[in-house]
Amino acid sequence: MPDYYCGHTWINGEGACHAFLIVGYDDSSTDPGGHYWISLNSWGTTSKRPNGLFRMPMHINYNCTLTDFPGYSRHFQTLNMTFNSSPQWNSIPGSTPSAPALIWHPIFSKLFLAVRAANNSIWVSTFNSNGVFNNDWVPIPGLTPSTPALAYNPGTNKLQIVVRGSDNSIWSGTFNSSGVFNNDWTSIPGLTASAPALAWNPGANKLQIVVRANDNSLWAGTFNSSGVFNNDWISIPGRTPSSPALAWHPGANKLQMVVRGMDDSIWVSSFNSAGAFNNDWASLSGMIAETPALAWYYSGDRSHLRMVVRAADSSIWFSTFGLSGTFNNDWGKIIGVTASAPGIAYLVSGDLGIVAQASNGSLWGLLY
């Protein structure tokens, strides 16, 4: 076919310059005429990428010029690109016999980490806003045989911690806006057989708590905006052998709950913005060996709720829920293994902070 870039007259008002990016090529054909550059259009947008990939023949006359137009009709420019290496796990001083808990503290501007020690004591430390571990461990008065639960309460500007007591009782305490524990433990009516789940519901202006009972049934209650427990326990249809996971999904305007099924399957349901349980259980693809971890990430049309899980072989996998709350079924593997459920939270940079427990109880952190 003729090359219209060679020898044709440039007409002002009809011609235009256009930039695009060559992202690859295909020279697999035995016919040189079938070799082409793979190009990415620079105009227009879709939800995933700029509009339209197209092909440009590879074996063309690159010296072509247009009449009355200075320079060549095609100009090539190379870009010096650097790529980050694969994310690497970093050792964190300390150890835990169970899953760590991780949350972003918006007033403190740090990632807050809470763990249970081998003697069931509770310890907290932080990462700075860049995800660098501060190694500022401090013990918290009290004991727990399970992972602590953390949630930020904007009504009080405090970080709330809820733990399971050694006798399966439930206890709540808070950290002030500087991250210092207030030593204000309060007993919560009820019992739990594993770590509680805790998350703020901005529509209801309440902290939602969900626990697993001794018979694996699920129960939900709330704290008001002042952090006082409402003693409004209700039974939730369904059963789980592990702790549930909770996270607010602003796109779907609901509190999302994910649990491990009795057969290690994954199930999702939700509470509406008023705090009422929707009883909309749906099965998700995949199998897990532990409580899932959830964290919300906001970035325009890339906003999503991310789920990170531990598989039966201790490998780590992630997937997402879209803006409407629909499961994307986009499972991907994260390098490394974990002996328990990971703790996850997003930094303001958009990096996902992950803290995992190794088989020897040591702690490892990853920015993903």
Buried (B, 14 or more C-beta within 10 A) or exposed (E): EEEEBBEBEEEEEEEEEEEBEEEEBEEEEEEEEBBBBBBBBEEEEEEEEBEEEEEEEBEBEEEBBBEEBEEBBEEEEEEEEEEEEEBEBEEBEBBBBBBBBBBBBEBBEBBBBBBBBEEBBBBBBBBEEEBEBEEEBEEBEBBBBBBBBBBBBEBBEBBBBBBBBEEBBBBBBBBBEEBEBEEEBEEBEBBBBBBBBBBBBEBBBBBBBBBBBEEBBBBBBBBBBEBEBEEEBEEBEBBBBBBBBBBBBBBBBBBBBBBBBEEBBBBBBBBBBEBEBEEEBEEBEBBBBBBBBBBBBEEEEEBBBBBBBBBEEBBBBBBBBBBEBEBEEEBEEBEBBBBBBBBBBBBEEEBBBBBBBBEEBBBBBBBB
